[in-house]
Amino acid sequence: MTGAAPLAELDDLRVQFGAGPDAVQAVRGVSLHVMPGEVLCLLGESGSGKSVSMRALLRLLPPQARVTGGVQVEGQEVGRLSGRALRALRGGTAAMVFQEPMTALDPVYTVGQQIAESVQQHRGGTRAAARARALEVLDLVRVPDAARRLDAYPHELSGGLRQRVVIAMALACRPRLLLADEPTTALDATVQIQILVLLRGLQRELGMGMVLVTHDLGVAAEVSDRVAVMYAGQIVEQGPVRDVLRRPVHPYTRGLLASVVRADGVEAPGIPGSPPDLRRPPPGCAFAARCPAAVGACSAAVPAEQKVGPGRTARCVRVGESVAA
Amino acid sequence: MPDRGGPAQPMLIAAGLRKHFPIPGGGAVRAVDGVSFSVAKGETLGVVGESGCGKSTLARLLLHLVRPDAGELVFDGEAVGAPRGITLKELRRQAQMVFQDSASSLNPRMPARDSVAFGPRVLGRGPAQAAAEADEALRRVGLDPMQFGPRYPHELSGGQKQRVNIARALALQPRLVILDEAVSALDKSVEAQVLSLLARLKRELGLTYVFISHDLAVVRHVSDRVLVMYLGSVAESGPADDVFARPLHPYTRVLLASRLSMDPDRRVEQAPIVGDPPSPANPPSGCRFRTRCPHAEPVCADRVPSPGSWDGHQAACHMVHPGSGHSAAALAA
């Protein structure tokens, strides 16, 4: 594979739940790509469409979701995959780490059985070989005393160990794309940093591309190469993590950064109001109603995605001015 | 409410609070195991710790929502539940609580105004008076009573629901408000709004807060003093500035070092600690942190470190107590 071909790509993805006037437009035209070996972070608050966008990459959306737009992983159009090819994609080419390790694991099977099952599904081979691979990946994610833990049930493990097991399961078939949906949100601070350092290390070591969904700017700063900031079903700003966190262009990103409660005791103002109802999204910029810089043009039409620097885009009609400012 | 004990009398004193939850088949989860502290009038005491450290059980003990196995509570100079002390009913009027899950703390079949008016109604106000007090409380939290009063919880956003919960607590004109992870479930931009609101209410109404959270940055931001908990006991306590600038307990240092950097050029290269906290059903002997502590010595397994006095900056660690038998303590002394 050449460096120029993206590992995964969304092209004008739109996802709608339900039908008629009360249909929720959860994703409203998202385009993004992830290169091999790159970590892209989808950053946004609840309801921004970040998880839905990521799940679309594996066609994991419920049947009532109406999906349009292009979804490609390694050049294959995911929407057109047959059952067999889809199974090869899920857990083979691409694997997913979920937020809640307790619900992501089956309580009635040992962790060894669960990892081995996935290995046999994708790679075939004997049960013994699959079990050996399970042990190997438990070691890889630094589960202490891995040989003994192979026969443990999920309830016998702590929260941090369970999340390591979920990551081991995702890595078992050597995916080239790792998707992680708020992988540390349910964990305590001292465990969260362990898992983030582990994920970052493994991603580099194994050269995987990774898409990480988070609401936490700190998590994005710890692991990502690039960030896509989502609001009301759209990407409002996208670019290298340093640039976006240091010199945010979009007023929403700025508000989000200003909402971080800092140790210095300076009052964090937050952003007044709340996101729009996605059953009736506004015709213009979705953030206009909360935006301190809004002008008449903001409500007229959805601002186009504009280039605002090397590898950077933003959807804001005043973007030229704010870059100059 | 009259300030009975005077300004020097702490709003709340907790002494030796203990709560063990029995496990069917033997043993007990030692959720809170001998916790003592005091909260001065008008201050915010932050309680910080990871899941299983007992901070939520502690919150419930303070209002006797869970009855303590042992220990004493003194509210503004009056012992809680004692013959000549303050009654539980009166305590639960003067001290109110706001919970983490804004949705499940509201009755889904009750409009916001009725939820907020419920407390005043229970205290004997007539329907019109209670509704008027509810509207006043809604206004205080920044919700227009005409617009939001008739709304049901499902018609409110997460931030609005939590405002209603705060209004409900305020409707009883409490003096002490216990906030148990009250902003943890909110999005960051909304969290900042609610924190500003809480700061304003405290100023306007002269409230005292016990602010419980797992989020160090938030606790640092709101607290005058902090209590760091680990496995059911207090590891460290003191003025927030001191504790965050000069942490004494190794656990506090680990917690601080686990914070995310917010700067891609200063990423945390190595996690400061490995593994998870042990189970509170079977805590280690001696110092509870010793199994994960880089400085643990035999004395740490043998003896429970003294938490020190309640005032000033204290840590329950043998290293800071001269003569404890820990090699670092000898050096310190």
Interface residues (C-beta under 8 A of the other chain):
Chain A: E45 S46 P144 S158 G159 G160 L161 D188 A189 T190 V191 Q192 I193 Q194 L196 V197 R200 H215 D216 L217 G218 V219 A221 E222 S224 V241 R242 L245 G255 L256 A258 S259 V260 V261 R262 A263 G265 E267 A268 P269 G270 I271 P272 S274
Chain B: E50 S51 S157 G158 G159 Q160 D187 K188 S189 V190 E191 A192 Q193 V194 L195 S196 A199 H214 D215 L216 A217 V218 R220 H221 F244 V254 L255 S258 R259 L260 S261 M262 D263 P264 D265 R267 V268 E269 Q270 A271 P272 I273 V274 G275 D276 P277
